[in-house]
């Protein structure tokens, strides 16, 4: 079960750039076993993985800033997730650069 809430401010001008800040809050409820392990083979190499979270309930939050100048844009985002288990926390980030033509 997933629920997310995005809150964005109106874009505002900073010189010739437009800036849009966004905050996202979320909640995830894992209905099955949150501890999942899987394995497989890719091109002859054995691969195994374990789920990153050990929690049924995970809270998420992120902060994003989008900058746009004519057809050029940059998006930076930071994420954090926390559950009720000691190994159920995570931090991440993303940077995107693009040009619309």
C-alpha positions as CSV (number, residue, x, y, z in Angstrom):
1,X,0.0,0.0,0.0
2,X,1.5,3.4,-1.0
3,X,0.4,6.9,-0.2
4,X,2.3,10.1,-1.3
5,X,1.7,13.8,-0.9
6,X,3.5,16.3,-3.2
7,X,3.5,20.0,-2.2
8,X,5.0,22.4,-4.8
9,X,5.2,26.1,-4.6
10,X,4.5,28.2,-7.7
11,X,7.5,28.8,-9.8
12,X,9.3,32.0,-9.3
13,X,11.8,33.9,-11.3
14,X,15.4,34.4,-10.3
15,X,16.9,36.5,-13.0
16,X,16.3,34.5,-16.2
17,X,15.9,31.2,-14.4
18,X,12.6,29.8,-12.9
19,X,12.8,27.8,-9.7
20,X,10.2,25.3,-8.4
21,X,10.7,23.8,-4.9
22,X,8.8,20.6,-4.1
23,X,8.4,18.6,-0.9
24,X,7.1,15.0,-0.9
25,X,5.9,12.9,2.1
26,X,5.0,9.3,1.8
27,X,4.0,6.1,3.6
28,X,4.5,2.5,2.5
29,X,2.9,-0.5,4.2
30,X,4.4,-3.9,3.2
31,X,1.6,-6.5,3.3
32,X,3.7,-9.6,3.0
33,X,7.1,-10.5,4.4
34,X,9.3,-7.4,4.2
35,X,12.5,-9.6,4.2
36,X,12.9,-10.9,0.7
37,X,15.9,-12.7,-0.8
38,X,16.3,-13.7,-4.4
39,X,19.0,-15.0,-6.7
40,X,19.5,-15.5,-10.4
41,X,22.0,-15.6,-13.2
42,X,22.9,-12.9,-15.7
43,X,25.2,-13.7,-18.6
44,X,26.7,-16.6,-16.6
45,X,27.3,-14.6,-13.4
46,X,25.4,-15.6,-10.2
47,X,23.6,-12.7,-8.6
48,X,21.9,-12.6,-5.2
49,X,20.1,-9.8,-3.4
50,X,18.3,-9.1,-0.1
51,X,15.7,-6.5,0.5
52,X,16.9,-3.2,1.8
53,X,14.2,-2.8,4.5
54,X,13.1,-5.1,7.3
55,X,10.0,-3.1,8.2
56,X,6.3,-3.3,7.4
57,X,5.9,0.4,7.8
58,X,8.2,2.9,6.0
59,X,7.9,6.7,6.1
60,X,9.5,8.6,3.2
61,X,10.3,12.3,2.6
62,X,12.1,14.2,-0.1
63,X,13.0,17.7,-1.1
64,X,13.3,18.6,-4.8
65,X,14.4,21.8,-6.5
66,X,13.8,22.3,-10.3
67,X,15.6,25.1,-12.2
68,X,14.6,26.0,-15.8
69,X,16.1,28.5,-18.2
70,X,14.3,28.5,-21.6
71,X,14.7,24.8,-22.9
72,X,17.4,23.9,-20.4
73,X,16.5,22.4,-16.9
74,X,18.1,21.0,-13.8
75,X,16.4,18.9,-11.1
76,X,18.1,18.0,-7.8
77,X,16.4,15.8,-5.3
78,X,17.2,14.3,-1.9
79,X,15.4,11.4,-0.3
80,X,15.2,9.8,3.1
81,X,13.3,6.7,4.2
82,X,12.8,5.2,7.7
83,X,11.0,2.2,9.1
84,X,10.6,0.7,12.5
85,X,13.6,-1.7,12.2
86,X,17.2,-0.7,12.8
87,X,18.2,-1.6,9.3
88,X,15.2,0.1,7.7
89,X,16.7,3.5,7.0
90,X,18.0,4.9,3.7
91,X,19.2,8.1,2.2
92,X,19.6,8.9,-1.5
93,X,19.8,11.6,-4.1
94,X,19.3,12.3,-7.7
95,X,20.5,15.0,-10.2
96,X,19.0,15.4,-13.6
97,X,20.0,17.7,-16.4
98,X,18.0,18.1,-19.6
99,X,17.3,20.1,-22.7
100,X,13.9,20.2,-24.5
101,X,14.0,20.5,-28.2
